[in-house]
Amino acid sequence: MTTTAPTGPASTGAASTGSRLPNGVTRPTWVILDIGGPLPARAPSNPIAALLGRTESLESLSAKFEKLSKADWLHGVLLRFGNFEAGISEAHALRGMLRRLSMHKRTVSYVPSMNKATLLAASGAQEVVAPESAEFMLHGFGAEITYLGAFLKKQGIDFENLRIGEFKSALTRFSQDHMDDAQRLQTNELLRSVEDAWVADLAEARDLNPEAVRAWLTEGVSSARRALELGILSKVAYEDELIGPATRPLSAVLDLLMPARPSKKAAGRIALVPLIGNIVTGKSRNNPLPIPLLGGQMAGSDTVVAALRRAKADRATKAILLYVDSGGGSALASDLIWREVQTCEKPVVAVMGSVAASGGYYVLTHAAHVIASPYTITGSIGVVTGKPVFTEFNQRQGFTPQRVERGGSPLIYSSNQPFTDSERREIERSIAEVYDRFVSRVAGGRKLSTEQVDSLGRGRVWSAADALKAGLIDELGDLHTGFQRACELAGLSYDAPMWTAAPQGRGPLPEFVQQAAAVSFKPPFLTDQALLWLETGLKVE
């Protein structure tokens, strides 16, 4: 039940942990919770890594919200948005969590600096407040890709790019000097769908006409007073005007929050298997350097398969929740992971993160139920392969590669010369076989004809809303939705426990140490023959 807040402004000092509560008040009535950072979906599975990383996650916030919602002494929660770095998909998930909290407590989002993602997340609260001096970056949606083809040619480097089909753009920023018509078309359609989803969410949250919300993006709102007039804000106020004497930061009330009840023996549990980052063969690894094609998390097929097998073998596990946030990668690795999902006798519910495309879509085609955020990028059913060619660069620098070959083309992926005609024909035949297999996987899992899948494929990227209409996914939602569907398919109640499945016997070293020891610096097109990979330079803003 929603309760009212104590009235009357107070100084920020009244909210300090060392100050006394007002006479007659034994417990704080309001709690301040800071929201900031990138907000990944899950915290590291290793507790030491989680402690040292000190990164808030959607998972940890959800646990806090759950406890706050059950605190009978609490009237409301003030969400203080700071350096909010989360993407729009994560912002949508946070919005849903805030809406659920708002069913039990009064909620207020305080947002000094506002962009589209921050406003989307904050709109889950009953009120959105900003100071008079708040900064606004509420413009339309856009995406920018930098093409390197001309730059590489100046250095004497060509780039071979063989793909199926015309929308498969994973390597075009290296082989071309401009955006082609197919890429422009699919990017424009993606932006349209994302804008529609954002407008619908904000119109619902602020109880406004969708076209009035859409107008925010073209006006260029620049002041809190104007934002209040337009309905973006509920109130213009500074933080001290929102804080009463019975307000405390979350850290000061942790001991008052409901402890976990001794759980009765559960009828079963749900296993969560995360697949995050570029899909590669071997073990999962990480390269912290922000280098195109090299950096970031990499989901190794050996690691993900081992986690799935552990979940499948666990007798208490009644369903598996597969969380995928990946633009794909190796066709081989994707197929090995797909096989574990396809052969699973327990129901598998797949939930997409900000992106689950190409190989990231391939792996979940045979899940019993597929869920995506309205802001998820998905599809990209296609294949690409290629290599840089340093022939002219070598000549300029005085490098003279010499080769000796016996049988076939053992140096087919050597970067010292372009593909020969026979090598090109061989590769085109190979990626055509991979594409046909990809199409058949989608057709079998999604109950579509191969002709339908091919028309949806050709490397084309889809928004979640368009993917839903096309039958590529089953529902719009988030991890919370996925957990509920997994419980339903398993015949469990919504309070069933969930655990994160990881490979058995990972060794004594903490997870972050293992990942640091497995840093990879090889680009995928030099280690995998065929790639089910989405354009890594595409980012919607």
Secondary structure, 3 states (H helix, E strand, C coil): CCCCCCCCCCCHHHHCCCCCCCCCCCCCCEEEEEEEECCCCCCCCCHHHHHHHCCCCHHHHHHHHHHHHCCCCCCEEEEEEEEECCCHHHHHHHHHHHHHHHCCCEEEEECCEEEHHHHHHHCCCCEEEECCCCEEECCCCCECCCCCHHHHHHCCCEEEEEEECCCCCCCHHHHCCCCCHHHHHHHHHHHHHHHHHHHHHHHHHHCCCHHHHHHHHHHCCCCHHHHHHHCCCCEECCHHHCCCCCEEEHHHCHHHCCCCCCCCCCCCEEEEEEEECEEECCCCEEECCCCCCCCEEEEEHHHHHHHHHHHHHCCCEEEEEEEEEECEEEHHHHHHHHHHHHCCCCCEEEEEEEEEECHHHHCCCCCCEEEECCCCEEECCCEEEEEEECHHHHHHHCCCCCCCCCCCCCCCCCCCCCCCHHHHHHHHHHHHHHHHHHHHHHHHHHCCCHHHHHHHCCCCEEEHHHHHHHCCCCEECCHHHHHHHHHHHHCCCCCCCEEECCCCCCCCCCHHHHHHHCCCCCCHHHCCCCEEECCCCCCEC
